[in-house]
Amino acid sequence: MASKGNVMFNVLFMCVAIILGNVLRLRLTPISNEFKRSLGYPEDSLLNFTELSEHYGYSSEEHTVVTEDGYVLTMFRINGRKCTKLKRPPVILMHGLLQSSDAWLDAGPDAGLAYLISDACYDLWVGNQRGNYYSRRHVHLDPDRDREFWKFSIDEIGLYDIPAMIDYVLKYTREAKVNYIGYSQGAGTYLIMCSERPGYCDKANVLISLAPAARQTYTKSLPYRLLTEVISQIEGALGTTGIYEIFAKGSLSQEFLAFLCKFSEISEVICGTGESLFDSFHPDSITNETLRIMFGHFPAGTSVHNMARYGQSMKTKRFQKFDYGKEENMKIYGEELPPSYNLSAVTVPFVALYGNNDYLVDPKDIKWLINRLPNVLEAMKVSDPLWNHLDVTYSHYTKELIFPKINEYLLKYSEF
């Protein structure tokens, strides 16, 4: 087993590679899909959400949402292949850290949750939070020139993005409420919204949280913990070199992963092992074909500031706002410590699904969260003892292990 010193060295080396990859991104000409096809990239890895869903016989629409602070977000509405009438109200499905809406399609029609939910004839809307490649726009700021674009973390996503998408869907469909499914960051940002935006919890019938990320005190993943903590420590230094975006789609680091993982002979051994080292080992859960596809869409990009925020969450037992240091905290918050989020304000009926083998959001942190929420309907530990964090989006067992429970609560809060 690698020593902690070796792991730290590898993480620091990775940080240097990330910096170079993001700098070189500005100088590289994007590789065309035609050229990638000639190199043997899997076709699904080259398609965007609408192309990929339509490739398998689903109809989809692209919608544009503008937040109060000017970020331009993309949402997709997808309908099942055999649905002549849709259940009401609409369902919003939200991705996790470094993902995009594509994550819900990468496992294919027999396992991807966007396919499974839409095939059950729900009116499904799939969101994209600010900073990924579908939501890398602003009404005034240029993400390639303006550092202000990237000064966000989950704090701003919960304050602006989630409310904007909920309001847009409700206005478009003329419904009074939504059913909301959030995975990891997609659930944590909903909790932030409830704390900071009074009344918004009342706009959902139910919150189905999949491995919800609130505090992350007990995260077991040493590579993830070290990576985010290092980024937290060097955020200022990265900013002086003009690096505010990280893990962008199209960056050298992402393109290298997509190229390396396209080889079916080595993708499971190298890419599957790498994914497992960041989360935990669950043999045969994520298929070789899904690994080859997912790295064409992942990582999807976020801000350095957001990654630093996760680094901070490893060092506290509170679910709190960004810690700028005592002096800046006094200016921003009026107190030396960042305020904790008010979890008693999360009054929406709450359902949690989590895995015992999750190394990114530890079950102890999920239980801590559950004990502080006022309206918990159920907290279900997935029956497979090896179920981990990334299984939620990429495992080929989702149809058997988590979709039935998701469908149970969607049915409870839906009607034709």
TORVEX-252658 format. One record per residue (C-alpha): residue number from 0; residue in three letters; x, y, z. Coordinates in nm, 3 decimals. Layout:
REM residues N
{num NUM&residu ALA&X X&Y Y&Z Z}
...
This chain:
REM residues 416
{num 0&residu MET&X 0.000&Y 0.000&Z 0.000}
{num 1&residu ALA&X 0.127&Y 0.348&Z -0.088}
{num 2&residu SER&X 0.249&Y 0.560&Z 0.200}
{num 3&residu LYS&X 0.081&Y 0.886&Z 0.290}
{num 4&residu GLY&X 0.394&Y 1.068&Z 0.173}
{num 5&residu ASN&X 0.373&Y 0.904&Z -0.168}
{num 6&residu VAL&X 0.005&Y 0.987&Z -0.197}
{num 7&residu MET&X 0.076&Y 1.350&Z -0.105}
{num 8&residu PHE&X 0.350&Y 1.366&Z -0.367}
{num 9&residu ASN&X 0.117&Y 1.224&Z -0.631}
{num 10&residu VAL&X -0.157&Y 1.472&Z -0.542}
{num 11&residu LEU&X 0.086&Y 1.764&Z -0.555}
{num 12&residu PHE&X 0.212&Y 1.637&Z -0.890}
{num 13&residu MET&X -0.149&Y 1.620&Z -1.006}
{num 14&residu CYS&X -0.204&Y 1.980&Z -0.899}
{num 15&residu VAL&X 0.093&Y 2.090&Z -1.110}
{num 16&residu ALA&X -0.046&Y 1.890&Z -1.402}
{num 17&residu ILE&X -0.386&Y 2.056&Z -1.355}
{num 18&residu ILE&X -0.226&Y 2.401&Z -1.362}
{num 19&residu LEU&X -0.036&Y 2.322&Z -1.681}
{num 20&residu GLY&X -0.339&Y 2.158&Z -1.834}
{num 21&residu ASN&X -0.556&Y 2.461&Z -1.772}
{num 22&residu VAL&X -0.294&Y 2.702&Z -1.904}
{num 23&residu LEU&X -0.232&Y 2.495&Z -2.216}
{num 24&residu ARG&X -0.605&Y 2.476&Z -2.275}
{num 25&residu LEU&X -0.594&Y 2.833&Z -2.399}
{num 26&residu ARG&X -0.335&Y 2.746&Z -2.663}
{num 27&residu LEU&X -0.469&Y 2.419&Z -2.798}
{num 28&residu THR&X -0.704&Y 2.387&Z -3.091}
{num 29&residu PRO&X -0.997&Y 2.164&Z -2.990}
{num 30&residu ILE&X -0.977&Y 1.815&Z -3.140}
{num 31&residu SER&X -1.262&Y 1.761&Z -3.383}
{num 32&residu ASN&X -1.509&Y 1.479&Z -3.330}
{num 33&residu GLU&X -1.435&Y 1.355&Z -3.680}
{num 34&residu PHE&X -1.070&Y 1.310&Z -3.591}
{num 35&residu LYS&X -1.164&Y 1.142&Z -3.263}
{num 36&residu ARG&X -1.387&Y 0.898&Z -3.449}
{num 37&residu SER&X -1.095&Y 0.807&Z -3.671}
{num 38&residu LEU&X -0.896&Y 0.729&Z -3.356}
{num 39&residu GLY&X -1.162&Y 0.493&Z -3.224}
{num 40&residu TYR&X -1.335&Y 0.703&Z -2.959}
{num 41&residu PRO&X -1.673&Y 0.549&Z -2.866}
{num 42&residu GLU&X -1.949&Y 0.738&Z -3.045}
{num 43&residu ASP&X -2.152&Y 0.802&Z -2.729}
{num 44&residu SER&X -1.856&Y 0.985&Z -2.572}
{num 45&residu LEU&X -1.863&Y 1.242&Z -2.854}
{num 46&residu LEU&X -2.234&Y 1.327&Z -2.839}
{num 47&residu ASN&X -2.398&Y 1.602&Z -2.633}
{num 48&residu PHE&X -2.715&Y 1.552&Z -2.428}
{num 49&residu THR&X -2.969&Y 1.603&Z -2.705}
{num 50&residu GLU&X -2.767&Y 1.402&Z -2.958}
{num 51&residu LEU&X -2.712&Y 1.117&Z -2.715}
{num 52&residu SER&X -3.071&Y 1.095&Z -2.596}
{num 53&residu GLU&X -3.210&Y 1.113&Z -2.951}
{num 54&residu HIS&X -2.959&Y 0.848&Z -3.061}
{num 55&residu TYR&X -3.148&Y 0.605&Z -2.834}
{num 56&residu GLY&X -3.495&Y 0.716&Z -2.940}
{num 57&residu TYR&X -3.575&Y 0.976&Z -2.673}
{num 58&residu SER&X -3.702&Y 1.325&Z -2.752}
{num 59&residu SER&X -3.529&Y 1.614&Z -2.578}
{num 60&residu GLU&X -3.535&Y 1.992&Z -2.566}
{num 61&residu GLU&X -3.273&Y 2.247&Z -2.466}
{num 62&residu HIS&X -3.378&Y 2.536&Z -2.241}
{num 63&residu THR&X -3.189&Y 2.844&Z -2.122}
{num 64&residu VAL&X -3.221&Y 2.975&Z -1.765}
{num 65&residu VAL&X -3.076&Y 3.307&Z -1.646}
{num 66&residu THR&X -3.003&Y 3.351&Z -1.275}
{num 67&residu GLU&X -3.052&Y 3.670&Z -1.074}
{num 68&residu ASP&X -2.675&Y 3.730&Z -1.083}
{num 69&residu GLY&X -2.653&Y 3.683&Z -1.460}
{num 70&residu TYR&X -2.530&Y 3.326&Z -1.510}
{num 71&residu VAL&X -2.674&Y 3.153&Z -1.815}
{num 72&residu LEU&X -2.759&Y 2.789&Z -1.740}
{num 73&residu THR&X -2.870&Y 2.508&Z -1.968}
{num 74&residu MET&X -3.146&Y 2.262&Z -1.882}
{num 75&residu PHE&X -3.266&Y 1.967&Z -2.086}
{num 76&residu ARG&X -3.617&Y 1.826&Z -2.094}
{num 77&residu ILE&X -3.629&Y 1.460&Z -2.194}
{num 78&residu ASN&X -3.931&Y 1.239&Z -2.266}
{num 79&residu GLY&X -3.949&Y 0.860&Z -2.263}
{num 80&residu ARG&X -3.969&Y 0.650&Z -2.576}
{num 81&residu LYS&X -4.323&Y 0.518&Z -2.527}
{num 82&residu CYS&X -4.491&Y 0.793&Z -2.325}
{num 83&residu THR&X -4.807&Y 0.943&Z -2.471}
{num 84&residu LYS&X -4.902&Y 1.115&Z -2.146}
{num 85&residu LEU&X -4.670&Y 1.246&Z -1.875}
{num 86&residu LYS&X -4.711&Y 1.235&Z -1.499}
{num 87&residu ARG&X -4.731&Y 1.564&Z -1.311}
{num 88&residu PRO&X -4.561&Y 1.758&Z -1.161}
{num 89&residu PRO&X -4.227&Y 1.796&Z -1.341}
{num 90&residu VAL&X -3.916&Y 1.629&Z -1.198}
{num 91&residu ILE&X -3.580&Y 1.807&Z -1.174}
{num 92&residu LEU&X -3.267&Y 1.589&Z -1.172}
{num 93&residu MET&X -2.941&Y 1.756&Z -1.064}
{num 94&residu HIS&X -2.583&Y 1.633&Z -1.109}
{num 95&residu GLY&X -2.289&Y 1.631&Z -0.868}
{num 96&residu LEU&X -1.948&Y 1.799&Z -0.847}
{num 97&residu LEU&X -1.752&Y 1.811&Z -1.177}
{num 98&residu GLN&X -2.040&Y 1.654&Z -1.366}
{num 99&residu SER&X -2.298&Y 1.770&Z -1.617}
{num 100&residu SER&X -2.639&Y 1.649&Z -1.731}
{num 101&residu ASP&X -2.456&Y 1.395&Z -1.950}
{num 102&residu ALA&X -2.368&Y 1.192&Z -1.640}
{num 103&residu TRP&X -2.730&Y 1.069&Z -1.626}
{num 104&residu LEU&X -2.698&Y 0.922&Z -1.977}
{num 105&residu ASP&X -2.349&Y 0.773&Z -1.978}
{num 106&residu ALA&X -2.452&Y 0.433&Z -1.836}
{num 107&residu GLY&X -2.694&Y 0.381&Z -2.126}
{num 108&residu PRO&X -3.072&Y 0.332&Z -2.155}
{num 109&residu ASP&X -3.077&Y 0.031&Z -1.922}
{num 110&residu ALA&X -2.905&Y 0.210&Z -1.634}
{num 111&residu GLY&X -2.881&Y 0.587&Z -1.681}
{num 112&residu LEU&X -3.126&Y 0.754&Z -1.443}
{num 113&residu ALA&X -3.239&Y 1.013&Z -1.700}
{num 114&residu TYR&X -3.347&Y 0.729&Z -1.926}
{num 115&residu LEU&X -3.510&Y 0.528&Z -1.648}
{num 116&residu ILE&X -3.706&Y 0.822&Z -1.506}
{num 117&residu SER&X -3.823&Y 0.948&Z -1.843}
{num 118&residu ASP&X -3.921&Y 0.595&Z -1.953}
{num 119&residu ALA&X -4.145&Y 0.585&Z -1.645}
{num 120&residu CYS&X -4.324&Y 0.879&Z -1.810}
{num 121&residu TYR&X -4.225&Y 1.157&Z -1.573}
{num 122&residu ASP&X -4.177&Y 1.507&Z -1.715}
{num 123&residu LEU&X -3.803&Y 1.512&Z -1.655}
{num 124&residu TRP&X -3.586&Y 1.824&Z -1.653}
{num 125&residu VAL&X -3.210&Y 1.773&Z -1.618}
{num 126&residu GLY&X -3.011&Y 2.070&Z -1.490}
{num 127&residu ASN&X -2.657&Y 2.204&Z -1.523}
{num 128&residu GLN&X -2.503&Y 2.417&Z -1.251}
{num 129&residu ARG&X -2.280&Y 2.714&Z -1.325}
{num 130&residu GLY&X -1.925&Y 2.651&Z -1.443}
{num 131&residu ASN&X -1.967&Y 2.325&Z -1.632}
{num 132&residu TYR&X -1.945&Y 2.327&Z -2.012}
{num 133&residu TYR&X -2.323&Y 2.359&Z -2.056}
{num 134&residu SER&X -2.343&Y 2.656&Z -1.818}
{num 135&residu ARG&X -2.023&Y 2.843&Z -1.893}
{num 136&residu ARG&X -2.192&Y 3.170&Z -1.990}
{num 137&residu HIS&X -2.297&Y 3.500&Z -1.835}
{num 138&residu VAL&X -2.497&Y 3.798&Z -1.954}
{num 139&residu HIS&X -2.201&Y 4.034&Z -1.895}
{num 140&residu LEU&X -1.892&Y 3.840&Z -1.788}
{num 141&residu ASP&X -1.660&Y 3.648&Z -2.021}
{num 142&residu PRO&X -1.543&Y 3.324&Z -1.854}
{num 143&residu ASP&X -1.218&Y 3.337&Z -2.055}
{num 144&residu ARG&X -1.136&Y 3.692&Z -1.948}
{num 145&residu ASP&X -1.319&Y 3.786&Z -1.630}
{num 146&residu ARG&X -1.204&Y 3.634&Z -1.301}
{num 147&residu GLU&X -1.534&Y 3.744&Z -1.144}
{num 148&residu PHE&X -1.715&Y 3.474&Z -1.339}
{num 149&residu TRP&X -1.535&Y 3.205&Z -1.140}
{num 150&residu LYS&X -1.581&Y 3.355&Z -0.793}
{num 151&residu PHE&X -1.847&Y 3.106&Z -0.695}
{num 152&residu SER&X -1.889&Y 2.791&Z -0.492}
{num 153&residu ILE&X -2.183&Y 2.580&Z -0.383}
{num 154&residu ASP&X -2.286&Y 2.882&Z -0.174}
{num 155&residu GLU&X -2.382&Y 3.077&Z -0.487}
{num 156&residu ILE&X -2.515&Y 2.771&Z -0.670}
{num 157&residu GLY&X -2.762&Y 2.711&Z -0.386}
{num 158&residu LEU&X -2.848&Y 3.079&Z -0.357}
{num 159&residu TYR&X -2.907&Y 3.144&Z -0.728}
{num 160&residu ASP&X -2.890&Y 2.842&Z -0.961}
{num 161&residu ILE&X -3.131&Y 2.601&Z -0.794}
{num 162&residu PRO&X -3.402&Y 2.865&Z -0.735}
{num 163&residu ALA&X -3.369&Y 2.991&Z -1.095}
{num 164&residu MET&X -3.411&Y 2.643&Z -1.242}
{num 165&residu ILE&X -3.708&Y 2.563&Z -1.018}
{num 166&residu ASP&X -3.877&Y 2.892&Z -1.108}
{num 167&residu TYR&X -3.815&Y 2.839&Z -1.478}
{num 168&residu VAL&X -3.961&Y 2.488&Z -1.480}
{num 169&residu LEU&X -4.266&Y 2.592&Z -1.279}
{num 170&residu LYS&X -4.334&Y 2.890&Z -1.505}
{num 171&residu TYR&X -4.285&Y 2.689&Z -1.824}
{num 172&residu THR&X -4.504&Y 2.397&Z -1.715}
{num 173&residu ARG&X -4.756&Y 2.611&Z -1.521}
{num 174&residu GLU&X -4.728&Y 2.383&Z -1.223}
{num 175&residu ALA&X -4.722&Y 2.482&Z -0.857}
{num 176&residu LYS&X -4.448&Y 2.245&Z -0.742}
{num 177&residu VAL&X -4.172&Y 2.014&Z -0.866}
{num 178&residu ASN&X -4.030&Y 1.685&Z -0.744}
{num 179&residu TYR&X -3.655&Y 1.728&Z -0.698}
{num 180&residu ILE&X -3.381&Y 1.464&Z -0.720}
{num 181&residu GLY&X -3.034&Y 1.581&Z -0.623}
{num 182&residu TYR&X -2.711&Y 1.383&Z -0.629}
{num 183&residu SER&X -2.420&Y 1.480&Z -0.403}
{num 184&residu GLN&X -2.359&Y 1.851&Z -0.476}
{num 185&residu GLY&X -2.699&Y 1.864&Z -0.644}
{num 186&residu ALA&X -2.858&Y 1.775&Z -0.309}
{num 187&residu GLY&X -2.628&Y 1.989&Z -0.095}
{num 188&residu THR&X -2.704&Y 2.301&Z -0.299}
{num 189&residu TYR&X -3.076&Y 2.238&Z -0.251}
{num 190&residu LEU&X -3.021&Y 2.239&Z 0.127}
{num 191&residu ILE&X -2.838&Y 2.571&Z 0.094}
{num 192&residu MET&X -3.131&Y 2.713&Z -0.103}
{num 193&residu CYS&X -3.374&Y 2.613&Z 0.172}
{num 194&residu SER&X -3.159&Y 2.784&Z 0.432}
{num 195&residu GLU&X -3.102&Y 3.105&Z 0.235}
{num 196&residu ARG&X -3.420&Y 3.148&Z 0.030}
{num 197&residu PRO&X -3.732&Y 3.135&Z 0.250}
{num 198&residu GLY&X -4.029&Y 2.978&Z 0.074}
{num 199&residu TYR&X -3.835&Y 2.780&Z -0.185}
{num 200&residu CYS&X -3.859&Y 2.453&Z 0.005}
{num 201&residu ASP&X -4.235&Y 2.489&Z -0.040}
{num 202&residu LYS&X -4.190&Y 2.473&Z -0.418}
{num 203&residu ALA&X -4.111&Y 2.099&Z -0.407}
{num 204&residu ASN&X -4.326&Y 1.807&Z -0.297}
{num 205&residu VAL&X -4.026&Y 1.593&Z -0.212}
{num 206&residu LEU&X -3.646&Y 1.605&Z -0.211}
{num 207&residu ILE&X -3.494&Y 1.269&Z -0.309}
{num 208&residu SER&X -3.128&Y 1.301&Z -0.216}
{num 209&residu LEU&X -2.874&Y 1.057&Z -0.355}
{num 210&residu ALA&X -2.555&Y 1.052&Z -0.145}
{num 211&residu PRO&X -2.623&Y 1.411&Z -0.032}
{num 212&residu ALA&X -2.313&Y 1.623&Z 0.021}
{num 213&residu ALA&X -2.350&Y 1.863&Z 0.315}
{num 214&residu ARG&X -2.060&Y 1.850&Z 0.558}
{num 215&residu GLN&X -1.777&Y 1.608&Z 0.463}
{num 216&residu THR&X -1.593&Y 1.571&Z 0.789}
{num 217&residu TYR&X -1.540&Y 1.196&Z 0.762}
{num 218&residu THR&X -1.458&Y 1.162&Z 0.391}
{num 219&residu LYS&X -1.237&Y 0.854&Z 0.360}
{num 220&residu SER&X -1.093&Y 0.919&Z 0.014}
{num 221&residu LEU&X -0.737&Y 1.027&Z 0.079}
{num 222&residu PRO&X -0.670&Y 1.142&Z -0.282}
{num 223&residu TYR&X -0.989&Y 1.351&Z -0.289}
{num 224&residu ARG&X -0.927&Y 1.493&Z 0.056}
{num 225&residu LEU&X -0.567&Y 1.587&Z -0.024}
{num 226&residu LEU&X -0.652&Y 1.728&Z -0.366}
{num 227&residu THR&X -0.925&Y 1.959&Z -0.238}
{num 228&residu GLU&X -0.727&Y 2.064&Z 0.069}
{num 229&residu VAL&X -0.422&Y 2.148&Z -0.146}
{num 230&residu ILE&X -0.639&Y 2.351&Z -0.383}
{num 231&residu SER&X -0.787&Y 2.531&Z -0.082}
{num 232&residu GLN&X -0.438&Y 2.623&Z 0.034}
{num 233&residu ILE&X -0.311&Y 2.740&Z -0.306}
{num 234&residu GLU&X -0.627&Y 2.910&Z -0.437}
{num 235&residu GLY&X -0.465&Y 3.252&Z -0.403}
{num 236&residu ALA&X -0.148&Y 3.140&Z -0.580}
{num 237&residu LEU&X -0.349&Y 2.992&Z -0.865}
{num 238&residu GLY&X -0.536&Y 3.320&Z -0.896}
{num 239&residu THR&X -0.213&Y 3.518&Z -0.935}
{num 240&residu THR&X -0.133&Y 3.304&Z -1.239}
{num 241&residu GLY&X -0.478&Y 3.361&Z -1.387}
{num 242&residu ILE&X -0.619&Y 3.017&Z -1.313}
{num 243&residu TYR&X -0.976&Y 3.025&Z -1.182}
{num 244&residu GLU&X -1.132&Y 2.740&Z -1.377}
{num 245&residu ILE&X -1.040&Y 2.378&Z -1.311}
{num 246&residu PHE&X -1.103&Y 2.036&Z -1.464}
{num 247&residu ALA&X -1.265&Y 2.196&Z -1.769}
{num 248&residu LYS&X -1.394&Y 1.984&Z -2.053}
{num 249&residu GLY&X -1.149&Y 2.035&Z -2.337}
{num 250&residu SER&X -0.854&Y 2.101&Z -2.107}
{num 251&residu LEU&X -0.539&Y 1.897&Z -2.151}
{num 252&residu SER&X -0.616&Y 1.691&Z -1.842}
{num 253&residu GLN&X -0.970&Y 1.600&Z -1.958}
{num 254&residu GLU&X -0.863&Y 1.530&Z -2.316}
{num 255&residu PHE&X -0.586&Y 1.303&Z -2.189}
{num 256&residu LEU&X -0.833&Y 1.105&Z -1.978}
{num 257&residu ALA&X -1.076&Y 1.074&Z -2.269}
{num 258&residu PHE&X -0.795&Y 0.951&Z -2.496}
{num 259&residu LEU&X -0.651&Y 0.708&Z -2.243}
{num 260&residu CYS&X -0.989&Y 0.562&Z -2.149}
{num 261&residu LYS&X -1.109&Y 0.508&Z -2.504}
{num 262&residu PHE&X -0.891&Y 0.197&Z -2.533}
{num 263&residu SER&X -1.116&Y -0.093&Z -2.434}
{num 264&residu GLU&X -0.814&Y -0.309&Z -2.354}
{num 265&residu ILE&X -0.689&Y -0.080&Z -2.077}
{num 266&residu SER&X -0.984&Y 0.139&Z -1.976}
{num 267&residu GLU&X -1.105&Y -0.095&Z -1.702}
{num 268&residu VAL&X -0.759&Y -0.161&Z -1.565}
{num 269&residu ILE&X -0.634&Y 0.197&Z -1.568}
{num 270&residu CYS&X -0.939&Y 0.424&Z -1.571}
{num 271&residu GLY&X -1.155&Y 0.196&Z -1.360}
{num 272&residu THR&X -0.879&Y 0.156&Z -1.105}
{num 273&residu GLY&X -0.819&Y 0.531&Z -1.097}
{num 274&residu GLU&X -1.189&Y 0.597&Z -1.042}
{num 275&residu SER&X -1.195&Y 0.337&Z -0.764}
{num 276&residu LEU&X -0.893&Y 0.490&Z -0.591}
{num 277&residu PHE&X -1.076&Y 0.822&Z -0.567}
{num 278&residu ASP&X -1.394&Y 0.658&Z -0.441}
{num 279&residu SER&X -1.381&Y 0.290&Z -0.345}
{num 280&residu PHE&X -1.362&Y -0.047&Z -0.516}
{num 281&residu HIS&X -1.684&Y -0.203&Z -0.641}
{num 282&residu PRO&X -1.585&Y -0.467&Z -0.897}
{num 283&residu ASP&X -1.803&Y -0.494&Z -1.211}
{num 284&residu SER&X -2.040&Y -0.217&Z -1.103}
{num 285&residu ILE&X -1.933&Y 0.031&Z -1.372}
{num 286&residu THR&X -1.893&Y -0.146&Z -1.704}
{num 287&residu ASN&X -1.593&Y -0.105&Z -1.929}
{num 288&residu GLU&X -1.812&Y 0.056&Z -2.196}
{num 289&residu THR&X -1.947&Y 0.313&Z -1.949}
{num 290&residu LEU&X -1.591&Y 0.400&Z -1.844}
{num 291&residu ARG&X -1.501&Y 0.462&Z -2.209}
{num 292&residu ILE&X -1.803&Y 0.693&Z -2.251}
{num 293&residu MET&X -1.804&Y 0.882&Z -1.921}
{num 294&residu PHE&X -1.455&Y 1.028&Z -1.961}
{num 295&residu GLY&X -1.568&Y 1.194&Z -2.280}
{num 296&residu HIS&X -1.803&Y 1.403&Z -2.064}
{num 297&residu PHE&X -1.620&Y 1.404&Z -1.730}
{num 298&residu PRO&X -1.480&Y 1.607&Z -1.569}
{num 299&residu ALA&X -1.711&Y 1.883&Z -1.689}
{num 300&residu GLY&X -1.545&Y 2.177&Z -1.513}
{num 301&residu THR&X -1.599&Y 2.403&Z -1.213}
{num 302&residu SER&X -1.424&Y 2.691&Z -1.036}
{num 303&residu VAL&X -1.109&Y 2.667&Z -0.827}
{num 304&residu HIS&X -1.310&Y 2.851&Z -0.561}
{num 305&residu ASN&X -1.566&Y 2.571&Z -0.551}
{num 306&residu MET&X -1.298&Y 2.303&Z -0.516}
{num 307&residu ALA&X -1.141&Y 2.508&Z -0.237}
{num 308&residu ARG&X -1.480&Y 2.516&Z -0.066}
{num 309&residu TYR&X -1.482&Y 2.135&Z -0.060}
{num 310&residu GLY&X -1.131&Y 2.138&Z 0.083}
{num 311&residu GLN&X -1.261&Y 2.350&Z 0.369}
{num 312&residu SER&X -1.550&Y 2.112&Z 0.433}
{num 313&residu MET&X -1.302&Y 1.837&Z 0.524}
{num 314&residu LYS&X -1.175&Y 2.040&Z 0.818}
{num 315&residu THR&X -1.495&Y 2.127&Z 1.001}
{num 316&residu LYS&X -1.780&Y 1.947&Z 1.169}
{num 317&residu ARG&X -2.023&Y 2.214&Z 1.051}
{num 318&residu PHE&X -2.214&Y 2.267&Z 0.726}
{num 319&residu GLN&X -2.109&Y 2.626&Z 0.679}
{num 320&residu LYS&X -2.046&Y 2.901&Z 0.428}
{num 321&residu PHE&X -1.710&Y 2.972&Z 0.267}
{num 322&residu ASP&X -1.441&Y 3.059&Z 0.521}
{num 323&residu TYR&X -1.247&Y 3.366&Z 0.402}
{num 324&residu GLY&X -1.046&Y 3.402&Z 0.722}
{num 325&residu LYS&X -1.132&Y 3.600&Z 1.035}
{num 326&residu GLU&X -1.076&Y 3.947&Z 0.888}
{num 327&residu GLU&X -1.271&Y 3.890&Z 0.566}
{num 328&residu ASN&X -1.539&Y 3.693&Z 0.749}
{num 329&residu MET&X -1.603&Y 3.996&Z 0.970}
{num 330&residu LYS&X -1.648&Y 4.213&Z 0.660}
{num 331&residu ILE&X -1.873&Y 3.965&Z 0.479}
{num 332&residu TYR&X -2.062&Y 3.792&Z 0.760}
{num 333&residu GLY&X -2.017&Y 4.024&Z 1.055}
{num 334&residu GLU&X -1.849&Y 3.750&Z 1.260}
{num 335&residu GLU&X -1.514&Y 3.573&Z 1.264}
{num 336&residu LEU&X -1.650&Y 3.227&Z 1.179}
{num 337&residu PRO&X -1.858&Y 3.158&Z 0.868}
{num 338&residu PRO&X -2.224&Y 3.101&Z 0.956}
{num 339&residu SER&X -2.365&Y 2.748&Z 0.955}
{num 340&residu TYR&X -2.651&Y 2.673&Z 0.721}
{num 341&residu ASN&X -2.989&Y 2.647&Z 0.888}
{num 342&residu LEU&X -3.088&Y 2.285&Z 0.829}
{num 343&residu SER&X -3.407&Y 2.327&Z 1.029}
{num 344&residu ALA&X -3.530&Y 2.535&Z 0.734}
{num 345&residu VAL&X -3.520&Y 2.225&Z 0.509}
{num 346&residu THR&X -3.887&Y 2.152&Z 0.567}
{num 347&residu VAL&X -3.946&Y 1.968&Z 0.238}
{num 348&residu PRO&X -4.021&Y 1.594&Z 0.279}
{num 349&residu PHE&X -3.676&Y 1.437&Z 0.257}
{num 350&residu VAL&X -3.562&Y 1.096&Z 0.133}
{num 351&residu ALA&X -3.198&Y 0.983&Z 0.141}
{num 352&residu LEU&X -3.035&Y 0.697&Z -0.050}
{num 353&residu TYR&X -2.673&Y 0.623&Z 0.030}
{num 354&residu GLY&X -2.407&Y 0.354&Z 0.008}
{num 355&residu ASN&X -2.214&Y 0.191&Z 0.288}
{num 356&residu ASN&X -1.895&Y 0.193&Z 0.078}
{num 357&residu ASP&X -1.907&Y 0.564&Z -0.017}
{num 358&residu TYR&X -1.561&Y 0.711&Z 0.036}
{num 359&residu LEU&X -1.651&Y 1.063&Z -0.089}
{num 360&residu VAL&X -1.959&Y 1.131&Z 0.124}
{num 361&residu ASP&X -1.922&Y 0.910&Z 0.427}
{num 362&residu PRO&X -2.235&Y 0.747&Z 0.577}
{num 363&residu LYS&X -2.151&Y 0.908&Z 0.913}
{num 364&residu ASP&X -2.186&Y 1.254&Z 0.755}
{num 365&residu ILE&X -2.514&Y 1.155&Z 0.591}
{num 366&residu LYS&X -2.650&Y 1.030&Z 0.925}
{num 367&residu TRP&X -2.536&Y 1.355&Z 1.087}
{num 368&residu LEU&X -2.738&Y 1.541&Z 0.823}
{num 369&residu ILE&X -3.045&Y 1.324&Z 0.860}
{num 370&residu ASN&X -3.052&Y 1.380&Z 1.236}
{num 371&residu ARG&X -3.076&Y 1.756&Z 1.179}
{num 372&residu LEU&X -3.356&Y 1.767&Z 0.924}
{num 373&residu PRO&X -3.715&Y 1.814&Z 1.043}
{num 374&residu ASN&X -3.906&Y 1.613&Z 0.781}
{num 375&residu VAL&X -3.721&Y 1.290&Z 0.694}
{num 376&residu LEU&X -3.945&Y 1.030&Z 0.532}
{num 377&residu GLU&X -3.684&Y 0.759&Z 0.484}
{num 378&residu ALA&X -3.309&Y 0.702&Z 0.481}
{num 379&residu MET&X -3.226&Y 0.392&Z 0.281}
{num 380&residu LYS&X -2.885&Y 0.230&Z 0.276}
{num 381&residu VAL&X -2.845&Y 0.054&Z -0.060}
{num 382&residu SER&X -2.851&Y -0.322&Z -0.012}
{num 383&residu ASP&X -2.525&Y -0.386&Z -0.195}
{num 384&residu PRO&X -2.255&Y -0.344&Z 0.074}
{num 385&residu LEU&X -2.004&Y -0.222&Z -0.188}
{num 386&residu TRP&X -2.229&Y 0.053&Z -0.327}
{num 387&residu ASN&X -2.023&Y 0.371&Z -0.346}
{num 388&residu HIS&X -2.055&Y 0.735&Z -0.451}
{num 389&residu LEU&X -2.000&Y 0.720&Z -0.827}
{num 390&residu ASP&X -2.224&Y 0.415&Z -0.859}
{num 391&residu VAL&X -2.524&Y 0.651&Z -0.840}
{num 392&residu THR&X -2.461&Y 0.785&Z -1.188}
{num 393&residu TYR&X -2.254&Y 0.519&Z -1.358}
{num 394&residu SER&X -2.335&Y 0.171&Z -1.220}
{num 395&residu HIS&X -2.526&Y -0.073&Z -1.438}
{num 396&residu TYR&X -2.709&Y -0.185&Z -1.122}
{num 397&residu THR&X -2.902&Y 0.142&Z -1.074}
{num 398&residu LYS&X -3.220&Y -0.005&Z -1.225}
{num 399&residu GLU&X -3.234&Y -0.276&Z -0.958}
{num 400&residu LEU&X -3.077&Y -0.105&Z -0.658}
{num 401&residu ILE&X -3.190&Y 0.259&Z -0.647}
{num 402&residu PHE&X -3.446&Y 0.331&Z -0.918}
{num 403&residu PRO&X -3.731&Y 0.136&Z -0.750}
{num 404&residu LYS&X -3.704&Y 0.354&Z -0.438}
{num 405&residu ILE&X -3.680&Y 0.671&Z -0.646}
{num 406&residu ASN&X -3.985&Y 0.564&Z -0.845}
{num 407&residu GLU&X -4.175&Y 0.479&Z -0.526}
{num 408&residu TYR&X -4.151&Y 0.836&Z -0.397}
{num 409&residu LEU&X -4.202&Y 0.998&Z -0.735}
{num 410&residu LEU&X -4.523&Y 0.798&Z -0.772}
{num 411&residu LYS&X -4.633&Y 0.901&Z -0.424}
{num 412&residu TYR&X -4.604&Y 1.268&Z -0.518}
{num 413&residu SER&X -4.721&Y 1.248&Z -0.882}
{num 414&residu GLU&X -5.046&Y 1.216&Z -1.074}
{num 415&residu PHE&X -5.155&Y 1.185&Z -1.436}
